[in-house]
Amino acid sequence: MKQTPDQSVRRILVIDDNTDIHEDFRKTLSRKSFGVDLEDDEAFLFGSQPVVETQSREFDIDTASQGHLGLAMVEAALREGRPYQLAFVDMRMPPGWDGVETISRLWQADPSLQVVICTAYSDYSWDQIVEKLGITDRLLILKKPFDDAEVCQLASAMTGKWLVTQQAQIKIDDMEVLVEKRTAELRDVALRDTLTSLPNRIFFNDLLSRSIALHRRDPQRMFAVFFLDIDRFKIVNDSLGHHIGDRLLISIAERLCKAHRKEDVITSMTECTAARVGGDEFLILIEGIKHYHDAMTVAERLLGVLAEPFKVDDHTIKITASIGITTSAQSYATLDEMIRDADTAMYRAKAAGKNRFVIFDTRMHEDALLRLAMENDLRVAIENAELRLVYQPIVHLGSGCVYGFEALVRWQHPTKGVVSPLDFIPLAEEIGIIVPIGEWVLREACLELARWRRLPDLGNLFISVNLSRKQLGHPHLVESIRDIIQQAGLPPSAIKLEITESAIMEDMDHAVTILGQIRDLGIDLHIDDFGTGYSSLSCLHNFPVAGMKIDRSFINNVVDNPDYAAVVNAIVTLAHNLRLGLIAEGIETAEQMSMLKTMGCDLAQGYFFQRPVSCDQALEYAQKHICKSHSRMIA
């Protein structure tokens, strides 16, 4: 900040070719001159109390006999940091500059200098002076011969005005500095993530735009973009709480900052390498790479750094990350394209098993476009009546009679034909429309079953419907199931709901509650793909299940592999001991069917009996294979 000018001594320069005038000014201004300057104005501007002066003000008087000498003194005073506040300038000073020329030169050197023109002649009119010097409040005229009191008042008022003006300018300058500082602070806040203090997407985008432009001018300036996502971060939030999740994100950010060499540091205003752009998503810009495979080295180092356990409060947390990489080799035109492709590669890394990096290629973009088109088509598939159900019979191995059907959804795409559920069911779960699809499947299957059960001998058929992980987490699931069954006019015992072990284990406490409520409706629950999960026995022990399905991977090998046969036999024995229904899925050969029958398995389904068929074909199958004598369900 600038120093406040010293008010105790006020510097005045007298420029006059008459040395007697110099002495007159010294005598006049050395007398006591009580304050008549601008204390009230100072108080108004700066909030200070005006001071009533009780002693004379001291003036420091310098003199010059010609205009050019006065200019030299003004310039020297400025260099010394002791500028003059007021100059008394004579109008006539032969043989040098006249007063107007002198004043013009003085103001070029020091625009803030206050000036009084001293003249006894009318060399210039006021209009001529204004024309040459401009309209200004820094200039007054004093007619010779002048009165001593008049000189003292002018000196006191004009130097006081200079001081007030300087003080005001200092305040303005200080405020400008403060505003600039606060603006920089606000800009910094606007460009940082509030949780981790890392740069945010706005700042990252600015840097990436710069990198793209630099690479366009100089292709040797190679760079890469990483899109990094923490694997299964939601589990940390759900199990340990969001406050632990936030603390973990802060620790991850700190580790990312320390992980890179200095030449990797691009995305931070300090030395941090990453920008946080989402909940657990980070973007990293790597510049200065010599070869594009250098990006792979950096990615491997990052994965290794993040693999080290994190200590958050009393918790030791291990995480992994999936990284998508794209490089300037693709010659991107916009930053959005580059981030999009890095994001695409990151999702490919997750799909490949997580805890790895994948480098983008153009095929991924083509796949992403196809996926986007499928996603848009899938969103309107229900209202466009493109979904349909097929039914696969569930057969009693002892009698060969059909006991029920599993309802399976198919998508009849208007241009692509039948889309495999392996393609669109995971997509429906990911984009959040599996819940309405699941409700539609259950409603259509119940309505169809109700129609069949009204026919002769088919009154005991049951229908089995899959329940997805997303449906299990929906708050209105139980209410929706109850309404659908009531609207169809079916007894709850006619419905079997199948759910996988992985869906149950994702949130065990919630699953226990919801499955218990479904069981209270009178609906049987079956564990689908039993034996493939890591907690199969705990599923049977902790959850209200009435049956299970042996996964087809065991059935495929049951004939040729004694180990698989032993596992299947153990599962059959376990089901009988726990009085659980049992269905073997995926039976395709007579040998498989015979072995399962010998082991004592109750029910089975698979291509050996019938492929999934339309509702009319399913009804025809049921009418041919129904056992008229049986009156109750086994499964």
C-alpha positions in Angstrom: 0.0 0.0 0.0 1.1 3.6 -0.6 2.3 5.8 2.3 0.0 8.6 3.3 1.6 11.9 2.4 3.3 13.9 5.1 1.1 16.8 6.1 3.5 18.6 8.4 5.6 20.1 5.6 4.1 21.3 2.3 6.4 21.8 -0.6 5.9 24.8 -2.8 7.9 25.8 -6.0 8.0 29.5 -7.1 9.0 30.0 -10.7 9.6 33.6 -11.5 12.4 35.5 -13.3 12.4 38.1 -10.6 14.5 37.0 -7.5 12.8 39.7 -5.4 9.5 37.9 -5.9 11.2 34.7 -4.6 12.0 36.6 -1.3 8.5 38.0 -1.1 7.0 34.5 -1.3 9.4 33.2 1.4 8.6 36.1 3.8 4.9 35.9 3.2 4.7 32.1 3.6 7.0 32.0 6.6 4.4 33.9 8.7 1.8 32.2 10.7 -1.0 30.9 8.4 -3.9 29.4 10.2 -5.6 26.5 8.5 -8.3 27.4 6.0 -7.9 24.2 3.9 -10.1 21.2 3.5 -10.4 19.5 6.9 -14.2 19.3 6.6 -13.8 17.6 3.2 -11.3 15.2 4.6 -13.7 14.3 7.4 -16.5 13.7 4.9 -14.4 11.6 2.6 -12.5 9.5 5.2 -14.6 9.6 8.3 -12.0 11.4 10.4 -12.8 14.3 12.7 -11.7 17.7 11.5 -8.8 19.2 13.5 -8.9 22.8 14.5 -5.3 24.1 13.9 -3.8 26.1 16.7 -0.3 26.5 15.2 1.1 27.7 11.9 1.6 25.4 8.9 5.2 25.0 7.7 5.9 25.5 4.0 9.1 24.3 2.3 9.8 26.9 -0.4 12.0 26.3 -3.5 12.5 28.8 -6.3 13.5 28.7 -10.0 14.1 31.7 -12.3 13.1 30.0 -15.6 10.5 27.5 -16.6 12.9 24.8 -17.8 14.7 25.0 -14.4 11.5 24.6 -12.6 10.6 21.6 -14.7 14.0 20.0 -13.8 13.2 20.6 -10.1 9.8 19.0 -10.4 11.2 15.9 -12.1 13.9 15.6 -9.4 11.4 15.9 -6.6 9.3 13.1 -8.2 12.4 10.9 -8.4 13.1 11.5 -4.7 9.6 10.7 -3.8 9.0 14.2 -2.4 6.8 15.9 -5.0 5.8 19.5 -4.9 2.2 20.2 -4.1 1.9 23.7 -5.5 3.7 25.9 -8.0 3.4 29.7 -8.3 4.3 30.4 -11.9 4.9 33.9 -13.4 3.3 34.5 -16.7 6.2 36.4 -18.2 9.8 35.0 -17.9 11.9 36.2 -20.8 13.9 34.9 -22.5 12.6 31.4 -21.7 9.1 29.7 -21.7 6.2 31.8 -20.7 3.9 30.8 -17.9 1.4 28.8 -20.1 4.2 26.8 -21.7 5.8 26.2 -18.4 2.6 24.9 -16.8 2.0 22.6 -19.8 5.5 21.1 -19.4 5.1 20.8 -15.6 1.8 18.9 -15.9 3.3 16.5 -18.4 5.8 15.6 -15.7 3.5 15.7 -12.7 -0.3 15.8 -13.6 -1.3 16.2 -9.9 0.7 19.4 -9.3 -1.5 22.4 -8.3 -0.7 25.7 -10.1 -1.3 29.4 -9.4 -0.5 31.8 -12.4 0.9 35.1 -11.2 0.5 38.0 -13.6 0.2 41.7 -13.8 -0.6 41.8 -17.5 -3.2 40.5 -19.8 -1.0 38.4 -22.1 -3.6 35.7 -22.3 -7.3 35.8 -21.8 -8.9 33.1 -19.6 -10.4 31.6 -22.7 -7.0 31.4 -24.3 -5.5 29.8 -21.2 -8.3 27.2 -21.1 -7.8 26.5 -24.8 -4.1 25.8 -24.3 -4.2 24.0 -20.9 -7.8 22.7 -20.8 -10.5 23.0 -18.2 -9.0 21.9 -14.9 -9.5 22.4 -11.2 -5.7 22.5 -10.7 -5.3 26.1 -11.9 -6.0 29.5 -10.3 -4.9 33.0 -11.3 -3.3 35.5 -8.9 -3.1 39.1 -10.0 -0.1 41.2 -9.1 0.4 43.0 -6.9 -1.0 40.4 -4.5 -2.0 40.6 -0.9 -0.1 38.5 1.6 -3.3 37.0 3.1 -4.4 36.0 -0.4 -1.1 34.2 -1.0 -1.3 32.4 2.4 -4.9 31.3 1.8 -4.1 30.1 -1.7 -1.0 28.2 -0.5 -2.9 26.6 2.4 -6.0 25.7 0.3 -4.2 24.4 -2.8 -1.7 22.3 -0.9 -4.5 21.0 1.3 -6.5 20.1 -1.8 -3.4 18.2 -3.2 -3.1 16.3 0.1 -6.8 15.3 0.1 -6.6 14.3 -3.5 -3.6 12.1 -2.8 -5.3 10.5 0.2 -8.4 9.8 -1.9 -6.2 8.2 -4.6 -4.4 6.1 -2.0 -7.8 4.9 -0.7 -8.9 4.1 -4.2 -5.7 2.3 -5.0 -5.9 0.3 -1.8 -9.5 -0.6 -2.6 -8.6 -1.6 -6.1 -5.9 -3.9 -4.7 -8.4 -5.3 -2.2 -11.0 -5.9 -5.0 -8.4 -7.5 -7.2 -7.3 -9.8 -4.3 -10.9 -10.7 -3.5 -11.7 -11.3 -7.1 -8.7 -13.6 -7.4 -9.9 -15.5 -4.3 -13.4 -15.8 -5.7 -12.0 -16.9 -9.1 -9.9 -19.5 -7.3 -13.0 -20.8 -5.3 -15.0 -20.9 -8.5 -12.3 -23.1 -10.2 -11.9 -25.5 -7.3 -13.8 -28.5 -6.0 -15.2 -27.5 -2.6 -14.5 -30.9 -1.0 -11.0 -31.8 -2.1 -9.8 -28.3 -3.2 -8.7 -29.9 -6.5 -9.4 -28.0 -9.7 -13.0 -28.5 -11.0 -14.3 -29.2 -14.5 -14.3 -25.5 -15.5 -10.6 -25.1 -14.8 -9.8 -28.5 -16.4 -11.7 -27.6 -19.5 -9.7 -24.3 -19.8 -6.4 -26.2 -19.6 -7.5 -28.9 -22.0 -8.7 -26.4 -24.5 -5.2 -24.8 -24.3 -3.5 -28.1 -24.8 -5.6 -29.0 -27.8 -4.8 -25.6 -29.4 -1.1 -26.0 -28.7 -1.0 -29.4 -30.2 -2.8 -28.2 -33.2 0.0 -25.6 -33.8 2.8 -28.0 -32.8 2.0 -31.8 -33.2 5.1 -32.6 -31.1 3.4 -31.2 -28.0 1.7 -34.5 -27.1 -0.6 -35.0 -24.2 -3.1 -37.5 -22.8 -6.3 -37.3 -20.8 -7.3 -39.9 -18.1 -10.9 -40.4 -16.9 -10.5 -42.1 -13.5 -13.4 -43.6 -11.6 -13.2 -45.3 -8.2 -14.6 -48.8 -8.3 -17.5 -49.7 -6.0 -17.2 -46.4 -4.2 -21.0 -46.5 -3.5 -20.3 -49.4 -1.1 -18.1 -47.2 1.0 -20.8 -44.6 1.3 -23.6 -47.1 2.0 -21.7 -49.1 4.5 -19.5 -46.5 6.3 -21.5 -43.3 5.7 -21.0 -40.3 3.5 -18.7 -38.6 5.9 -16.2 -41.4 5.6 -16.8 -41.4 1.9 -15.9 -37.7 1.7 -12.8 -38.2 3.9 -11.8 -41.0 1.5 -12.2 -38.8 -1.5 -10.0 -36.1 0.2 -7.3 -38.8 0.8 -7.6 -40.0 -2.8 -7.1 -36.4 -4.0 -4.1 -35.9 -1.8 -2.5 -39.2 -3.0 -3.2 -38.3 -6.7 -1.4 -34.9 -6.1 1.7 -36.7 -4.8 1.7 -39.5 -7.3 2.9 -37.7 -10.4 6.3 -36.4 -11.4 6.4 -32.6 -11.6 6.1 -32.7 -15.4 2.8 -34.5 -15.0 1.4 -31.5 -13.0 -1.0 -29.7 -15.4 -4.5 -29.6 -13.9 -3.8 -27.7 -10.7 -3.0 -24.2 -9.7 -0.5 -25.7 -7.3 1.0 -29.1 -7.9 -2.0 -31.3 -8.1 -2.5 -33.6 -11.1 -6.2 -34.2 -11.0 -9.4 -32.4 -11.3 -12.5 -33.8 -9.5 -15.5 -33.6 -11.9 -18.0 -35.8 -10.2 -18.7 -37.8 -7.0 -15.8 -40.3 -7.4 -14.7 -39.2 -10.9 -11.4 -37.5 -11.7 -9.9 -36.1 -14.9 -6.1 -35.9 -15.3 -4.3 -34.1 -18.0 -0.7 -35.3 -18.8 1.4 -33.0 -20.9 5.0 -33.2 -22.1 4.9 -36.9 -22.8 7.6 -38.0 -25.3 5.7 -41.1 -26.6 2.0 -42.1 -26.2 2.9 -45.2 -24.3 4.2 -43.0 -21.6 0.5 -42.5 -20.7 0.3 -46.2 -19.9 3.3 -45.9 -17.5 1.6 -43.1 -15.7 -1.7 -45.1 -15.5 0.1 -48.1 -14.1 1.7 -45.9 -11.5 -1.7 -44.4 -10.5 -3.3 -47.8 -10.1 -0.4 -48.9 -7.9 -0.6 -45.8 -5.8 -4.4 -46.1 -5.3 -4.1 -49.8 -4.4 -2.3 -49.0 -1.2 -4.8 -49.1 1.8 -6.3 -45.9 3.0 -6.6 -45.1 6.7 -9.7 -43.1 7.3 -10.5 -42.5 11.0 -10.6 -46.1 12.5 -11.2 -47.7 9.1 -8.7 -49.3 6.7 -10.2 -49.1 3.2 -8.9 -50.7 0.1 -10.0 -49.4 -3.3 -9.3 -49.9 -7.0 -9.9 -47.6 -9.9 -10.8 -47.9 -13.6 -9.0 -45.5 -16.0 -10.0 -44.6 -19.5 -7.2 -43.0 -21.6 -7.3 -41.0 -24.8 -4.4 -39.1 -26.4 -3.8 -36.2 -28.7 -2.9 -38.8 -31.4 -6.7 -38.8 -32.2 -6.4 -35.1 -33.3 -9.4 -33.9 -31.4 -11.2 -30.7 -32.4 -13.0 -30.1 -29.1 -12.4 -30.9 -25.5 -15.9 -32.5 -25.2 -15.0 -35.1 -27.7 -11.8 -36.0 -25.9 -13.4 -36.2 -22.5 -16.2 -38.3 -24.0 -13.8 -40.8 -25.4 -11.8 -41.1 -22.2 -15.1 -41.7 -20.4 -16.0 -44.4 -22.9 -12.7 -46.1 -22.4 -13.2 -45.9 -18.6 -16.5 -47.7 -18.9 -14.8 -50.3 -21.1 -12.2 -50.8 -18.3 -15.0 -51.4 -15.8 -16.8 -53.8 -18.0 -13.5 -55.7 -18.5 -13.3 -56.3 -14.7 -12.3 -53.0 -13.1 -8.9 -52.1 -11.6 -7.3 -51.5 -15.0 -6.9 -49.0 -17.7 -8.1 -49.1 -21.3 -6.9 -46.9 -24.1 -9.6 -45.5 -26.4 -9.9 -46.6 -30.0 -12.4 -45.5 -32.7 -14.3 -48.8 -32.4 -15.3 -47.8 -28.9 -16.9 -44.7 -30.2 -18.8 -46.7 -32.8 -20.0 -49.0 -30.0 -20.9 -46.0 -27.9 -23.1 -44.6 -30.7 -24.8 -48.0 -31.1 -25.3 -48.2 -27.4 -26.8 -44.7 -27.3 -29.2 -45.6 -30.1 -30.2 -48.8 -28.3 -30.6 -46.9 -25.1 -33.0 -44.4 -26.8 -34.9 -47.2 -28.5 -35.2 -49.2 -25.2 -36.7 -46.2 -23.4 -39.8 -46.3 -25.7 -40.0 -50.1 -26.1 -42.8 -50.5 -23.6 -45.1 -47.8 -24.9 -44.4 -49.0 -28.5 -45.4 -52.5 -27.5 -42.1 -53.9 -28.7 -41.6 -56.1 -25.6 -43.1 -59.6 -25.5 -43.0 -62.6 -23.2 -41.9 -66.1 -23.9 -42.4 -69.0 -21.6 -40.2 -72.0 -20.8 -41.9 -75.0 -19.2 -40.8 -76.3 -15.8 -41.2 -80.0 -15.8 -41.5 -82.6 -13.0 -38.7 -85.1 -13.6 -40.5 -88.0 -12.0 -43.7 -87.7 -14.1 -42.7 -85.6 -17.1 -45.6 -83.3 -16.3 -45.5 -79.6 -16.7 -45.9 -77.8 -13.3 -45.3 -74.2 -14.4 -43.5 -71.8 -16.6 -40.7 -69.3 -16.3 -41.7 -66.0 -18.0 -38.8 -64.4 -20.0 -38.8 -61.1 -21.7 -37.8 -60.5 -25.3 -37.4 -57.3 -27.3 -38.7 -57.3 -30.8 -36.8 -54.3 -32.2 -38.5 -52.7 -35.3 -35.4 -52.8 -37.4 -32.9 -55.1 -35.6 -35.3 -58.0 -35.0 -35.1 -59.9 -31.7 -32.6 -58.4 -29.3 -31.0 -60.8 -26.8 -31.9 -60.1 -23.1 -28.1 -60.5 -22.5 -27.8 -57.2 -24.4 -30.7 -55.1 -23.2 -31.4 -56.3 -19.6 -28.0 -55.0 -18.3 -28.5 -51.8 -20.2 -32.0 -51.4 -18.7 -30.6 -51.8 -15.3 -27.8 -49.3 -16.0 -30.1 -46.5 -17.3 -32.7 -47.0 -14.7 -35.7 -48.4 -16.6 -35.5 -52.0 -15.4 -38.1 -51.3 -12.8 -40.9 -50.4 -15.2 -39.8 -53.3 -17.5 -39.9 -55.6 -14.5 -43.4 -54.4 -13.5 -44.6 -54.9 -17.1 -43.2 -58.5 -17.2 -44.8 -59.4 -13.9 -48.2 -57.9 -14.9 -48.3 -59.6 -18.3 -47.2 -62.9 -16.9 -49.8 -62.8 -14.2 -52.6 -61.9 -16.6 -51.6 -64.7 -19.0 -51.4 -67.2 -16.1 -54.8 -66.2 -14.9 -56.2 -66.9 -18.4 -54.6 -70.3 -18.5 -55.7 -71.3 -15.0 -59.3 -70.7 -15.9 -59.0 -73.5 -18.5 -59.7 -77.2 -17.6 -57.0 -79.0 -15.7 -54.6 -76.0 -15.6 -55.8 -74.5 -12.4 -52.6 -75.4 -10.5 -50.0 -74.0 -12.9 -47.5 -71.5 -11.5 -45.4 -68.8 -13.1 -41.9 -67.9 -12.2 -40.6 -64.3 -12.8 -37.2 -62.9 -12.3 -36.7 -60.0 -9.9 -33.8 -57.6 -10.6 -31.4 -56.0 -8.2 -32.8 -52.6 -9.0 -36.3 -53.7 -8.4 -35.3 -55.0 -5.0 -34.2 -51.6 -4.1 -37.3 -49.8 -5.3 -39.4 -48.3 -2.4 -42.8 -49.4 -3.9 -41.9 -53.0 -4.9 -44.0 -54.9 -2.4 -47.0 -52.6 -3.0 -46.6 -53.0 -6.8 -46.5 -56.8 -6.6 -49.6 -56.9 -4.3 -51.5 -54.7 -6.8 -50.5 -56.8 -9.8 -51.5 -60.1 -8.2 -54.9 -58.7 -7.0 -55.7 -57.2 -10.4 -54.9 -60.5 -12.1 -57.1 -62.4 -9.6 -54.3 -64.9 -8.8 -53.5 -66.5 -5.5 -50.1 -65.5 -4.3 -49.0 -69.2 -4.3 -49.2 -69.1 -8.1 -46.3 -66.8 -8.3 -42.6 -67.6 -7.8 -40.1 -64.8 -7.8 -36.5 -65.5 -8.6 -33.6 -63.4 -7.4 -29.9 -63.8 -7.7 -27.5 -64.2 -4.8 -25.5 -61.1 -5.9 -28.6 -59.0 -5.8 -29.4 -60.1 -2.2 -25.8 -59.7 -0.9 -25.5 -56.1 -2.2 -27.6 -54.8 0.8 -28.4 -57.7 3.1 -30.3 -55.8 5.7 -32.6 -54.2 3.1 -33.0 -57.5 1.3 -34.1 -59.3 4.5 -36.8 -56.7 5.1 -38.1 -56.6 1.5 -38.0 -60.4 0.9 -39.8 -60.9 4.3 -42.6 -58.6 3.2 -42.9 -60.4 -0.1 -43.0 -63.8 1.6 -45.7 -62.4 3.9 -47.8 -61.9 0.8 -47.7 -65.7 0.3 -45.3 -65.6 -2.6 -42.5 -68.1 -2.8 -38.9 -66.8 -3.3 -36.3 -68.8 -5.2 -32.5 -68.2 -5.3 -31.6 -68.0 -9.0 -28.2 -69.4 -10.2 -27.6 -71.1 -6.9 -24.0 -72.1 -6.3 -22.4 -69.3 -8.3 -22.3 -66.7 -5.5 -19.8 -66.4 -2.6 -22.5 -66.7 0.1 -24.9 -69.4 -1.1 -25.3 -71.1 2.3 -25.8 -67.8 4.1 -28.5 -66.9 1.6 -30.4 -70.1 2.5 -29.9 -69.5 6.2 -30.6 -65.8 6.5 -33.3 -65.2 3.9 -37.0 -66.4 3.6 -36.5 -68.5 0.5 -38.7 -71.4 -0.5 -36.5 -72.9 -3.2 -33.5 -72.6 -5.5 -32.3 -73.1 -9.0 -29.2 -75.0 -9.7 -27.1 -72.9 -12.1 -26.7 -74.2 -15.6 -22.9 -74.1 -15.4 -23.1 -77.1 -13.1 -25.7 -78.9 -15.2 -23.5 -78.5 -18.4 -20.7 -80.5 -16.7 -22.6 -82.9 -14.5 -22.3 -85.9 -16.9 -18.6 -85.6 -17.8 -17.1 -84.1 -14.7 -17.4 -86.1 -11.4 -16.6 -83.0 -9.4 -19.6 -81.1 -10.8 -21.7 -84.2 -10.3 -20.7 -84.3 -6.6 -21.6 -80.6 -6.2 -25.0 -81.0 -7.8 -25.7 -84.1 -5.7 -24.8 -82.1 -2.6 -27.1 -79.3 -3.6 -30.0 -81.7 -4.1 -29.4 -83.3 -0.7 -29.2 -79.9 0.9 -32.5 -78.8 -0.6 -34.3 -81.9 0.6 -32.8 -81.6 4.1 -34.0 -78.0 4.2 -37.3 -78.8 2.7 -36.7 -76.4 -0.2 -38.0 -76.7 -3.7 -35.3 -77.4 -6.3 -35.2 -76.7 -10.1 -32.3 -77.6 -12.3 -32.0 -75.2 -15.2 -30.3 -75.7 -18.5 -31.0 -79.4 -19.1 -30.2 -80.1 -22.8 -29.6 -83.9 -23.0 -31.3 -87.1 -21.9 -28.1 -88.0 -19.9 -28.4 -84.8 -17.9 -32.1 -85.3 -17.3 -31.5 -89.0 -16.2 -28.7 -88.1 -13.8 -30.7 -85.3 -12.2 -33.7 -87.6 -11.8 -31.5 -90.3 -10.2 -30.2 -87.7 -7.7 -33.7 -86.9 -6.7 -34.1 -83.5 -8.2 -37.7 -82.4 -8.3 -38.1 -80.1 -11.3 -36.1 -79.0 -14.3 -36.2 -76.8 -17.4 -34.2 -76.6 -20.5 -34.0 -77.1 -24.2 -34.4 -80.9 -23.7 -38.0 -80.3 -22.8 -38.8 -77.1 -24.6 -37.2 -73.9 -25.7 -38.9 -70.6 -24.6 -42.0 -70.2 -26.7 -44.9 -67.8 -27.2 -47.9 -67.7 -24.9 -50.1 -69.7 -27.4 -47.4 -72.3 -27.8 -46.9 -72.5 -24.1 -50.6 -73.1 -23.5 -50.5 -75.8 -26.1 -47.6 -77.4 -24.4 -49.3 -77.2 -21.0 -52.4 -78.8 -22.3 -50.4 -81.7 -23.7 -48.2 -82.3 -20.7 -50.4 -81.5 -17.7 -50.9 -84.3 -15.2 -54.5 -84.2 -14.4 -54.1 -86.1 -11.2 -51.7 -83.8 -9.4 -53.3 -81.2 -7.1 -50.5 -79.4 -5.5 -47.1 -77.8 -6.4 -43.8 -79.3 -5.4 -41.7 -76.2 -6.0 
